[in-house]
């Protein structure tokens, strides 16, 4: 099988063709030729205006709901969503039923997704059932294919547990992802604590809840000399703490959810439950600090924070609605729209494709002759209005319907598998 | 009655009303206050209108006040409360309300524990909705009757007047609506209570915060004392009712020691001896029972004005 991508601008600093406009011929999953005016009569042609090609993108921390919660998402629909969003890899969180907390659950994910254009990399649980108490067999999971460890949407609150987890993964270079959220000070909070939450009569989640957890975790990393990924920072002070920790040389990385770049707490003024997400949408100064953090490298990557929920969990009174929104299909279009004047396309691609793999110590693909084709093909300047027929997830909980997005994904190629819109 | 109309189809919160709406409600309430003091208290204004009172949270006085207002206007009234409801069987709010609307209800008065629930419902069903309290968000009819009562007690409009709200601001739906209403009417608002019961960012709504009851009483023309919402406190916000009363309670002796006479209000039900002593609640300067009377007139005004928009 051959694929010919015509006149595509290559965005890959590791490639000799970086920033060059070329034809790319993919044969049997490998990049056979890169050049000008390539002809291949039997190849499927991708020939659109303003085509760009980068290495395939990778998401960190998506909720894929399979096994056990397939009414929200399953591996097939997660794959469809990821491909529509330009991803060839997803490191998925363990908040399934049963939890991904042992070797067989890790293998279930890998085995059931190996024949597709998206590589799913399980993030194993740190504690059994993500209960925050009993440490899991992380060695076993690691050698079965788990790429990192986390209790996913549940923060590891117990100081001793977090300390032991960081120590335990150290010999094999493991990394712990923690969601920075101190539940005690966020006590039943429904959204960011500020003027908007006060005016809506909703209990707030103070910025302090995130900052306390980040501060604690950084102290523990300093003590253990282990590796931590702060998953989805949302506050200006959180960014500052991470920046200082990186300057000190701690082994810490961080991500931001695209929704926190794009929206602030005013978006909840009309009780839109699809804007009810964790970390909560905060204030303008926070969003500005997050962008600055991306720019200066404090924040390594941008995540979809993909959290599918069935209609019954979202189309209810705000107080009873679950936290989260789907995002795999819209991350690039939203991030590119928000960041277009502030980060170069190369920088955005780095946050979406290179940095996630780096922090997981994975091989980084390249767009070069003789390499395995792991590609995302997109039109970064294409603007469109997001509509419900574009949703590929089983769940429809997105606040973006009717919103303008910038940057259209044409397709992905991952070895011998490919998908085009 | 006036030919002027409200700018909104629903009364979901004070934040959705403009000053003209508020003034129109006051003017209409004044007329209805005169009506309910006549020997024949009933008028036929809502004769073809069916109103459902949906109370998903306990309420006695607000429910009775609405029911009386509806009956004085000759509306057909159906009552629903969560204690006798299918809500406990797992039915959603939307299903419950749709079932009731299938019985051709024109207006819904709803109290619900979830902030924003009336707004959620207004997007789903065609009836006019009056918010009778949604969690700790708004209680617009209470704020309107409070402001109406303040104007009558002070015999003046509220521009430049100093209004203090005492007590459990954090768990109160009355506080936010009161703040919006009083600020729209040009009053100065100061809140007073223990820091654990005052939302951290409340001053961004344009109010002052004090922790000193005496100084606040010395400053204000009206003291609106809120109920300590023990039932909504899932964790302890202060150590004991005894210490609360000692520190933040208002007594007649305290009122008498002030240089000027402060109007005392309370939305009820009063925790006597906690936020307000009996001698203060029952004193000459208390207008608590007038608030109740004005509540019926204000709710009649709102029902009437929403119904007149329908025609």
Interface residues (C-beta under 8 A of the other chain):
Chain A: X187 X188 X193 X194 X195 X197 X198 X199 X200 X201 X202 X203 X204 X206 X270 X271 X312 X315 X316 X317 X318 X319 X320
Chain B: X15 X92 X93 X94 X112 X113 X114 X115 X116 X117 X119 X120 X134 X135 X136 X137 X138 X173 X176 X199 X200 X201 X202 X204 X205 X234 X235
